[in-house]
Amino acid sequence: MIIRRVLAIMAIVALILPLPAAAEDLEAERDRIAAETAALRGLPVLDEIDDALITTDELRQRMPILISEDYPAEEASADQRVLAAFGLLPAEYDLLQAYIDLLASQVAGFYDPATDEMYVISDTGDFNGEDQYTYAHEAVHALQDASFDIKTGYDQALAINDDASLAFSALVEGDATLASNDYLFANPDLTNDIIFAGSGDSTLIDQAPAFLSTGLLFPYLSGLDFVTAVRDAGGWDAVNAAYADPPVSTEQILHPEKYLERDDPTPVTIPDLAAVLGPEWSILDSNTLGEFTIVQLLADLQPGEGLNLITGGFRFPIPALNAAAGWDGDQYALWVNGEDDLLRFDTEWDTPQDAAAFARAMAQLAERRFHNVFQPQEDESRRMDGDGASVVIAIDGTRVTYVQSTIPEIVAAVASAS
């Protein structure tokens, strides 16, 4: 999914207002902020941080290149088709361009672990409290990379699955957000310059599909809660240790006790469906959604929804949170045949009751999407033939199998394949 892959490419960003232009007389100030942040974070001070200064216009020019180098258009197209199959994005949507525009409008700076450069956006001339806060956030990323090799960490997380990658992003961004908050608390005179909500032009993020906007903010909001819980349990040493033994699911980010107690996901494998579907079908993508994306899926939000402007946190419907809370693992596979799709989505749950709750929530979601109701089948599954898709949902103990296709004749056979 693009949220995970782009964050792994260049998601070590600060979603705050841009940093100002840094004149020579501000170099000492930047060095002071970096040194103070390192002390607060408990990591060795870096001799030098390579902080390249670019304007907002330069960022907009570089953004397509930065993203497309590691996220080709064909991968974005595949992600778009998967997300549309789940109903997380409109069927006709330029996913790659939307994400480029979102990042270009929201990023205040970012650290590129591939080049060890900190990019800061420089359009104004003062160095106010918000600018210092942003610089402290980015300085933490430079410290993380020097101490923990976060590029390798991202690569290893991506090799597990997309959910693990998003979890690692939450560790990295939650760490940087907590440490930069510490910098702010140590310099309370800066708070008059800080506006945590409503900063900058939020038009694009408000208009974006909720999956993109909430996914972009997850590493910062939920990551902060996660890293705070880890630090409360064992200090910065415990946070440092998390880079060697990182969280492997967004479930562990949303419920830090599951990380601290190492409640890891149950592996879920979807069978090879080639024999059932036939040679004209090919698999487009297979990966893991994870608990947070399932919350986004079940929440069924409209653009601009999902954020609490008062608390600065998420605001998801309680039923969606409850239905996703028993998650223990999942895998999806999207097969395609020309314009036709076949989606199989297998999930594992902590208890049969959790599985049943999720199956009910998915059935309600599908009924809203495809404008029909499910009917019980002889094999104790349920089936719906709606507008544009047929869906089968089957429960086997703690396992739920969801199959959706534009070809009605194949869904039952695919759901029973093992």
FENHUWO-V473664 format. One record per pair of residues at least 6 apart in sequence whose ideal C-beta (glycine too) atoms are under 6 Angstrom apart, sorted by the first residue. I is the first residue (numbers start at 0). J is the second residue. D is the distance in Angstrom with one decimal. If there is no record, write none. Layout:
# FENHUWO-V473664
<<I | J | D> <I | J | D>>
This chain:
# FENHUWO-V473664
<<0 | 78 | 5.6> <0 | 161 | 4.9> <1 | 78 | 5.1> <1 | 94 | 6.0> <1 | 98 | 5.6> <2 | 214 | 3.9> <3 | 161 | 4.2> <3 | 164 | 4.0> <3 | 165 | 4.9> <4 | 70 | 5.4> <5 | 66 | 6.0> <5 | 98 | 6.0> <6 | 168 | 4.4> <7 | 153 | 4.2> <7 | 157 | 5.5> <7 | 164 | 5.5> <8 | 69 | 4.5> <9 | 65 | 5.6> <9 | 109 | 5.4> <10 | 168 | 5.5> <11 | 109 | 5.7> <11 | 110 | 4.4> <11 | 140 | 4.3> <12 | 106 | 4.8> <12 | 109 | 4.0> <13 | 107 | 4.4> <13 | 108 | 5.1> <13 | 133 | 4.7> <13 | 136 | 4.6> <13 | 137 | 5.9> <14 | 105 | 4.9> <15 | 107 | 4.4> <15 | 133 | 4.8> <16 | 107 | 5.9> <16 | 129 | 5.6> <16 | 198 | 5.1> <16 | 199 | 5.0> <17 | 107 | 5.1> <17 | 120 | 3.6> <17 | 122 | 5.4> <18 | 108 | 5.6> <18 | 119 | 4.2> <18 | 120 | 5.5> <18 | 130 | 5.0> <18 | 133 | 5.4> <19 | 123 | 4.2> <19 | 124 | 5.8> <19 | 125 | 5.6> <19 | 126 | 5.7> <19 | 130 | 5.4> <20 | 121 | 3.9> <20 | 124 | 5.8> <21 | 52 | 5.9> <25 | 126 | 5.5> <32 | 131 | 5.6> <32 | 134 | 5.2> <32 | 135 | 5.5> <33 | 48 | 5.7> <33 | 138 | 4.4> <34 | 44 | 5.1> <36 | 135 | 4.5> <36 | 138 | 4.8> <36 | 182 | 5.2> <37 | 44 | 4.4> <37 | 142 | 5.8> <39 | 181 | 4.5> <39 | 182 | 5.9> <40 | 139 | 5.9> <40 | 178 | 4.4> <41 | 235 | 4.3> <42 | 142 | 4.5> <42 | 146 | 5.4> <45 | 145 | 6.0> <48 | 117 | 5.7> <48 | 141 | 5.0> <49 | 115 | 6.0> <49 | 116 | 4.9> <50 | 117 | 4.3> <50 | 119 | 5.6> <51 | 116 | 5.0> <51 | 118 | 5.3> <52 | 119 | 5.7> <52 | 121 | 4.4> <53 | 118 | 5.8> <54 | 122 | 5.8> <55 | 120 | 5.5> <55 | 122 | 5.4> <58 | 103 | 5.9> <58 | 120 | 5.8> <59 | 103 | 4.6> <62 | 99 | 5.0> <62 | 102 | 5.9> <62 | 103 | 4.8> <63 | 99 | 5.5> <66 | 99 | 5.9> <75 | 94 | 5.2> <75 | 95 | 3.8> <77 | 283 | 5.4> <77 | 284 | 5.2> <79 | 94 | 4.2> <81 | 284 | 5.2> <81 | 333 | 5.1> <82 | 88 | 4.1> <83 | 90 | 4.7> <84 | 333 | 5.7> <84 | 340 | 5.3> <84 | 342 | 4.7> <85 | 296 | 6.0> <86 | 368 | 5.5> <87 | 210 | 4.3> <88 | 208 | 5.4> <100 | 203 | 5.8> <101 | 203 | 5.7> <101 | 207 | 5.9> <104 | 203 | 4.7> <107 | 120 | 5.8> <107 | 133 | 4.9> <108 | 118 | 5.8> <108 | 119 | 4.3> <108 | 120 | 5.9> <108 | 133 | 5.9> <108 | 137 | 4.9> <109 | 118 | 5.4> <110 | 117 | 4.8> <110 | 137 | 5.6> <110 | 140 | 3.8> <110 | 141 | 5.8> <112 | 144 | 4.9> <112 | 149 | 5.6> <112 | 150 | 3.8> <117 | 137 | 5.0> <117 | 141 | 5.7> <127 | 192 | 4.3> <128 | 189 | 3.1> <128 | 192 | 3.1> <128 | 193 | 5.3> <129 | 192 | 5.2> <129 | 193 | 5.4> <132 | 179 | 5.7> <132 | 183 | 5.5> <135 | 179 | 4.2> <135 | 182 | 4.1> <136 | 175 | 5.0> <136 | 179 | 4.0> <139 | 175 | 4.0> <139 | 178 | 4.7> <140 | 175 | 5.6> <143 | 149 | 5.1> <147 | 242 | 3.9> <149 | 171 | 5.8> <152 | 167 | 5.8> <156 | 163 | 4.5> <156 | 164 | 4.4> <156 | 167 | 3.8> <157 | 164 | 4.7> <160 | 286 | 5.5> <160 | 287 | 3.9> <161 | 286 | 4.9> <161 | 287 | 6.0> <162 | 248 | 5.4> <162 | 249 | 5.5> <162 | 287 | 4.5> <162 | 289 | 2.9> <163 | 247 | 4.7> <165 | 249 | 5.6> <166 | 246 | 4.3> <166 | 248 | 5.6> <166 | 249 | 5.3> <166 | 252 | 5.3> <167 | 245 | 5.3> <168 | 218 | 4.2> <169 | 218 | 4.4> <169 | 221 | 5.8> <169 | 222 | 3.4> <169 | 225 | 5.8> <169 | 252 | 4.5> <170 | 241 | 5.8> <170 | 245 | 5.7> <172 | 218 | 3.7> <172 | 219 | 5.1> <172 | 222 | 4.6> <173 | 222 | 2.8> <173 | 223 | 4.7> <173 | 225 | 5.2> <173 | 226 | 3.6> <174 | 226 | 5.0> <174 | 238 | 5.9> <176 | 219 | 5.6> <176 | 223 | 4.6> <177 | 223 | 5.8> <177 | 226 | 5.0> <177 | 227 | 5.9> <195 | 311 | 5.7> <196 | 308 | 5.8> <196 | 311 | 5.5> <204 | 212 | 4.9> <205 | 303 | 4.6> <206 | 302 | 5.4> <208 | 302 | 5.9> <209 | 300 | 3.6> <209 | 304 | 5.4> <209 | 305 | 4.7> <210 | 295 | 5.3> <213 | 305 | 4.3> <217 | 291 | 6.0> <220 | 312 | 5.6> <221 | 252 | 5.2> <225 | 252 | 4.6> <225 | 255 | 5.2> <226 | 238 | 5.9> <228 | 255 | 3.6> <229 | 237 | 5.1> <229 | 238 | 5.4> <229 | 241 | 5.9> <230 | 238 | 5.4> <232 | 259 | 5.8> <246 | 252 | 5.8> <246 | 258 | 4.9> <247 | 263 | 6.0> <248 | 264 | 5.0> <248 | 289 | 5.6> <249 | 289 | 4.4> <249 | 290 | 5.2> <249 | 291 | 3.8> <250 | 257 | 5.9> <250 | 290 | 4.2> <250 | 326 | 5.5> <251 | 257 | 4.9> <251 | 258 | 3.8> <253 | 290 | 5.9> <264 | 328 | 4.1> <265 | 327 | 4.8> <265 | 328 | 4.0> <265 | 347 | 4.7> <267 | 328 | 4.5> <267 | 329 | 5.4> <267 | 330 | 4.4> <267 | 345 | 5.3> <267 | 347 | 5.2> <269 | 330 | 5.2> <269 | 332 | 4.7> <269 | 343 | 5.6> <269 | 345 | 5.4> <270 | 416 | 5.3> <270 | 417 | 5.7> <272 | 413 | 5.9> <272 | 416 | 5.9> <275 | 412 | 5.2> <275 | 413 | 5.7> <275 | 416 | 5.0> <276 | 334 | 5.9> <279 | 336 | 5.2> <280 | 334 | 4.8> <280 | 336 | 4.6> <282 | 332 | 6.0> <282 | 334 | 5.3> <283 | 333 | 4.8> <283 | 335 | 4.8> <284 | 333 | 5.2> <285 | 332 | 4.2> <287 | 329 | 5.6> <287 | 330 | 5.7> <288 | 329 | 5.5> <290 | 323 | 5.2> <290 | 326 | 4.1> <293 | 323 | 4.4> <294 | 315 | 5.6> <294 | 319 | 5.3> <294 | 320 | 5.9> <294 | 323 | 4.6> <297 | 319 | 3.9> <297 | 322 | 5.5> <297 | 360 | 5.1> <298 | 315 | 4.8> <298 | 316 | 5.4> <298 | 319 | 4.2> <307 | 314 | 4.1> <322 | 356 | 5.1> <322 | 357 | 5.3> <322 | 360 | 3.8> <325 | 348 | 4.7> <325 | 349 | 4.4> <325 | 353 | 2.6> <327 | 347 | 4.6> <327 | 348 | 5.5> <327 | 349 | 5.2> <328 | 347 | 4.1> <329 | 346 | 4.2> <330 | 345 | 5.6> <331 | 344 | 4.3> <332 | 343 | 5.3> <333 | 342 | 5.2> <334 | 341 | 4.3> <339 | 405 | 4.7> <339 | 406 | 5.5> <340 | 405 | 5.7> <341 | 404 | 4.4> <342 | 403 | 4.6> <343 | 402 | 5.1> <343 | 413 | 5.8> <344 | 401 | 4.3> <345 | 400 | 5.3> <346 | 399 | 4.8> <347 | 397 | 5.9> <347 | 398 | 5.8> <348 | 354 | 4.0> <348 | 397 | 4.7> <351 | 396 | 5.6> <351 | 397 | 5.8> <354 | 394 | 5.6> <354 | 397 | 5.0> <354 | 399 | 5.1> <357 | 399 | 5.7> <358 | 392 | 5.4> <358 | 394 | 5.3> <358 | 399 | 5.0> <361 | 401 | 5.7> <362 | 373 | 5.3> <362 | 392 | 5.8> <365 | 390 | 4.9> <366 | 372 | 5.7> <369 | 385 | 2.7> <369 | 386 | 5.2> <369 | 388 | 5.2> <370 | 385 | 5.5> <370 | 386 | 4.7> <371 | 383 | 5.1> <371 | 385 | 3.8> <373 | 381 | 4.1> <373 | 383 | 4.5> <374 | 382 | 5.8> <375 | 381 | 5.5> <376 | 382 | 5.3> <380 | 391 | 5.5> <380 | 393 | 3.9> <381 | 392 | 5.2> <382 | 391 | 5.0> <383 | 390 | 4.9> <384 | 407 | 5.7> <388 | 403 | 5.3> <388 | 405 | 5.9> <389 | 404 | 5.9> <389 | 407 | 4.0> <389 | 410 | 4.8> <390 | 403 | 4.8> <391 | 402 | 4.7> <391 | 410 | 4.8> <391 | 411 | 6.0> <391 | 414 | 4.2> <392 | 401 | 5.4> <393 | 400 | 4.6> <393 | 414 | 5.3> <400 | 414 | 5.6> <402 | 410 | 4.9> <402 | 413 | 4.9> <402 | 414 | 4.3> <404 | 410 | 5.0>>
